[in-house]
Amino acid sequence: MTRLGLRGVVVLLGLALIGCSAKDTDNNAVPTPPATEQKLPDPSTAPLDAAKASTLQAVLQKVVSQYAATPDSESAARGITASVVSDKWSWSGAAGKDAAGTALTPQTGMGVASITKTFVASEVLLLAQAKKIDLDAPLSTYVKHKLTANNATVRQHLSMRSGVPNYLPDDYARMDKAIAAAPGRHWTSEQALAYDTAEPGQPDSPYDYSNPSYVLLGMLIEKVTGQPMATVLRRDLATPADLERAAFQDRERPQPPLAEDRNPVCGKAFDGFLPCRSIASLSAANAGVVADAPTVARWGYQLYGGRVVPAEAVRQMTAGDGEYGLGTMLFSEQFGIGTAVGHRGEMPDYKSLLVVIPDHHVSVAVLIADGTKNVDTITADLITKIQPLLTT
């Protein structure tokens, strides 16, 4: 697979998530209760027994060893990190290297792409709870833009049913050209959306993955709060959840160590952002977060465990009869040990997956330093090994 620029970032995100939705999500129906409506217990900081931890580490090592033998295999990768948070124990591991050949550690940060949407959706639900916005009011009530002129509601944007389509291939191509000319430039949301030439359809349309919807929701957060989105997400979500190693780019700069991303559109010089400041800023609300695996796993436990946002907000985020709620992918029984929720993220040199199984009080994060691999298959293998450990 060839290396990709911004077109790859957005197209891959869109195609991956569209491919995961076989049914429409009806978020106007009576919501289905989440797997748990009770706040989960405190996440444990007790390390998993070394002998049991070795079975999880072996899964990561297998992924890297298989890459050495068959690098084109979708279930093999040059480098991987993972973390598990539960109420009984925690574990983190790493194996292999990044694109530059640097050995990964559990604390190596990567771009987690669309997992960013779980933060943005959570904040919008908090604003709704505070009566600062109405989820069922048109987004145009708060954000005036050509893409909100169809009067799709805030809820419809959250659930990808707004009728606002994703960027077109020609849009990505023009973005790539502008990024390559100035990869260290800061982009505003308005500047990013100016490249969107697709015409919005009718609101309450069938599910259609839309990064522009989340750019607009980021604008909503800033309009209503009067503060930068990163400041709000840090205050309301990251600090209460104790996420010290999450960075909301480009307002925040990610902390090293970082897995290097060889994105050709960004050029060779590293400017402190992943993959570079231009892409980090223009995708801040839909794909801008950088974090390590322990941080992503902790976030999933805190969020879907009702420990950061109220249970009612979690209920709405995880409701629906399709495969997408509000900023949340609904995995149903995909991983074989109960109803799972979370989100997937894809970038040219990274793939990530957050899976939370509330009934089992466990959150799993897998980050791969290779954007061409099947993170679902690898995560499923890891969860198979985790399952018998949840009763110990």
Solvent accessible surface area in square Angstrom, and as a share of the most:
residue,aa,sasa,rsa
1,M,151,0.67
2,T,110,0.64
3,R,159,0.58
4,L,42,0.21
5,G,8,0.08
6,L,0,0.00
7,R,114,0.41
8,G,3,0.03
9,V,0,0.00
10,V,2,0.01
11,V,38,0.22
12,L,30,0.15
13,L,1,0.01
14,G,3,0.02
15,L,112,0.56
16,A,24,0.19
17,L,3,0.01
18,I,73,0.37
19,G,67,0.64
20,C,37,0.22
21,S,23,0.15
22,A,92,0.71
23,K,118,0.50
24,D,75,0.39
25,T,0,0.00
26,D,57,0.29
27,N,16,0.08
28,N,90,0.46
29,A,48,0.37
30,V,140,0.80
31,P,44,0.28
32,T,75,0.44
33,P,86,0.54
34,P,18,0.11
35,A,33,0.26
36,T,26,0.15
37,E,87,0.39
38,Q,137,0.61
39,K,135,0.57
40,L,5,0.02
41,P,62,0.39
42,D,100,0.52
43,P,16,0.10
44,S,21,0.13
45,T,118,0.69
46,A,50,0.39
47,P,115,0.72
48,L,15,0.07
49,D,79,0.41
50,A,84,0.65
51,A,73,0.56
52,K,67,0.28
53,A,18,0.14
54,S,62,0.40
55,T,60,0.35
56,L,0,0.00
57,Q,60,0.27
58,A,56,0.43
59,V,13,0.08
60,L,0,0.00
61,Q,88,0.39
62,K,130,0.55
63,V,8,0.05
64,V,25,0.14
65,S,61,0.39
66,Q,57,0.25
67,Y,59,0.23
68,A,88,0.68
69,A,80,0.62
70,T,70,0.41
71,P,67,0.42
72,D,136,0.70
73,S,28,0.18
74,E,106,0.48
75,S,32,0.20
76,A,0,0.00
77,A,0,0.00
78,R,57,0.21
79,G,0,0.00
80,I,0,0.00
81,T,0,0.00
82,A,0,0.00
83,S,2,0.01
84,V,0,0.00
85,V,12,0.07
86,S,3,0.02
87,D,37,0.19
88,K,107,0.45
89,W,10,0.04
90,S,27,0.17
91,W,22,0.08
92,S,41,0.27
93,G,3,0.03
94,A,19,0.15
95,A,8,0.06
96,G,23,0.22
97,K,108,0.46
98,D,6,0.03
99,A,27,0.21
100,A,41,0.32
101,G,42,0.40
102,T,83,0.48
103,A,68,0.53
104,L,15,0.08
105,T,56,0.33
106,P,33,0.21
107,Q,83,0.37
108,T,5,0.03
109,G,2,0.02
110,M,1,0.01
111,G,3,0.02
112,V,1,0.00
113,A,0,0.00
114,S,0,0.00
115,I,1,0.00
116,T,1,0.00
117,K,0,0.00
118,T,0,0.00
119,F,7,0.03
120,V,0,0.00
121,A,0,0.00
122,S,0,0.00
123,E,0,0.00
124,V,0,0.00
125,L,4,0.02
126,L,31,0.15
127,L,8,0.04
128,A,19,0.14
129,Q,105,0.47
130,A,57,0.44
131,K,176,0.74
132,K,115,0.49
133,I,10,0.05
134,D,77,0.40
135,L,12,0.06
136,D,79,0.41
137,A,17,0.13
138,P,47,0.30
139,L,0,0.00
140,S,16,0.11
141,T,78,0.45
142,Y,39,0.15
143,V,8,0.05
144,K,160,0.68
145,H,43,0.19
146,K,116,0.49
147,L,0,0.00
148,T,2,0.01
149,A,74,0.57
150,N,33,0.17
151,N,83,0.43
152,A,0,0.00
153,T,24,0.14
154,V,0,0.00
155,R,36,0.13
156,Q,20,0.09
157,H,0,0.00
158,L,0,0.00
159,S,1,0.00
160,M,2,0.01
161,R,26,0.10
162,S,1,0.01
163,G,16,0.16
164,V,3,0.02
165,P,30,0.19
166,N,22,0.11
167,Y,13,0.05
168,L,77,0.38
169,P,70,0.44
170,D,107,0.56
171,D,1,0.00
172,Y,5,0.02
173,A,48,0.37
174,R,104,0.38
175,M,0,0.00
176,D,26,0.13
177,K,160,0.68
178,A,22,0.17
179,I,0,0.00
180,A,59,0.46
181,A,89,0.69
182,A,41,0.32
183,P,39,0.25
184,G,44,0.42
185,R,86,0.31
186,H,88,0.39
187,W,2,0.01
188,T,52,0.30
189,S,34,0.22
190,E,96,0.43
191,Q,71,0.31
192,A,0,0.00
193,L,0,0.00
194,A,70,0.54
195,Y,44,0.17
196,D,0,0.00
197,T,74,0.43
198,A,9,0.07
199,E,145,0.65
200,P,39,0.25
201,G,34,0.33
202,Q,141,0.63
203,P,42,0.26
204,D,66,0.34
205,S,24,0.16
206,P,87,0.55
207,Y,26,0.10
208,D,62,0.32
209,Y,0,0.00
210,S,1,0.01
211,N,0,0.00
212,P,0,0.00
213,S,0,0.00
214,Y,0,0.00
215,V,4,0.02
216,L,0,0.00
217,L,0,0.00
218,G,4,0.04
219,M,23,0.10
220,L,0,0.00
221,I,0,0.00
222,E,73,0.33
223,K,133,0.57
224,V,41,0.23
225,T,28,0.16
226,G,66,0.64
227,Q,66,0.29
228,P,42,0.26
229,M,14,0.06
230,A,6,0.04
231,T,54,0.31
232,V,0,0.00
233,L,0,0.00
234,R,61,0.22
235,R,115,0.42
236,D,35,0.18
237,L,0,0.00
238,A,0,0.00
239,T,89,0.52
240,P,77,0.48
241,A,0,0.00
242,D,76,0.39
243,L,3,0.02
244,E,130,0.58
245,R,60,0.22
246,A,3,0.03
247,A,6,0.05
248,F,4,0.02
249,Q,7,0.03
250,D,15,0.08
251,R,165,0.60
252,E,41,0.18
253,R,144,0.52
254,P,7,0.05
255,Q,87,0.39
256,P,105,0.66
257,P,62,0.39
258,L,38,0.19
259,A,0,0.00
260,E,72,0.32
261,D,17,0.09
262,R,94,0.34
263,N,2,0.01
264,P,77,0.48
265,V,22,0.12
266,C,7,0.04
267,G,45,0.43
268,K,210,0.89
269,A,87,0.67
270,F,121,0.50
271,D,49,0.25
272,G,10,0.09
273,F,9,0.04
274,L,5,0.02
275,P,11,0.07
276,C,2,0.01
277,R,84,0.31
278,S,0,0.00
279,I,0,0.00
280,A,2,0.01
281,S,8,0.05
282,L,9,0.04
283,S,3,0.02
284,A,23,0.18
285,A,7,0.05
286,N,4,0.02
287,A,4,0.03
288,G,2,0.02
289,V,3,0.01
290,V,3,0.01
291,A,3,0.02
292,D,2,0.01
293,A,0,0.00
294,P,36,0.22
295,T,14,0.08
296,V,5,0.03
297,A,0,0.00
298,R,59,0.21
299,W,1,0.00
300,G,0,0.00
301,Y,0,0.00
302,Q,7,0.03
303,L,0,0.00
304,Y,2,0.01
305,G,1,0.01
306,G,13,0.12
307,R,67,0.24
308,V,23,0.14
309,V,3,0.02
310,P,44,0.27
311,A,43,0.34
312,E,81,0.36
313,A,5,0.04
314,V,5,0.03
315,R,59,0.21
316,Q,31,0.14
317,M,0,0.00
318,T,14,0.08
319,A,4,0.03
320,G,18,0.17
321,D,95,0.49
322,G,10,0.10
323,E,51,0.23
324,Y,2,0.01
325,G,0,0.00
326,L,1,0.00
327,G,0,0.00
328,T,0,0.00
329,M,5,0.02
330,L,20,0.10
331,F,12,0.05
332,S,67,0.43
333,E,104,0.46
334,Q,94,0.42
335,F,17,0.07
336,G,57,0.55
337,I,12,0.06
338,G,16,0.16
339,T,57,0.33
340,A,0,0.00
341,V,8,0.05
342,G,0,0.00
343,H,0,0.00
344,R,13,0.05
345,G,1,0.01
346,E,10,0.04
347,M,4,0.02
348,P,14,0.09
349,D,11,0.06
350,Y,2,0.01
351,K,27,0.11
352,S,1,0.01
353,L,0,0.00
354,L,0,0.00
355,V,0,0.00
356,V,0,0.00
357,I,1,0.00
358,P,5,0.03
359,D,87,0.45
360,H,77,0.34
361,H,56,0.25
362,V,0,0.00
363,S,0,0.00
364,V,1,0.00
365,A,0,0.00
366,V,0,0.00
367,L,1,0.00
368,I,0,0.00
369,A,1,0.01
370,D,10,0.05
371,G,3,0.02
372,T,54,0.31
373,K,8,0.03
374,N,50,0.26
375,V,3,0.02
376,D,26,0.14
377,T,58,0.34
378,I,1,0.01
379,T,0,0.00
380,A,36,0.28
381,D,66,0.34
382,L,1,0.00
383,I,1,0.01
384,T,89,0.52
385,K,98,0.41
386,I,1,0.00
387,Q,78,0.34
388,P,85,0.54
389,L,17,0.08
390,L,17,0.09
391,T,121,0.70
392,T,79,0.46
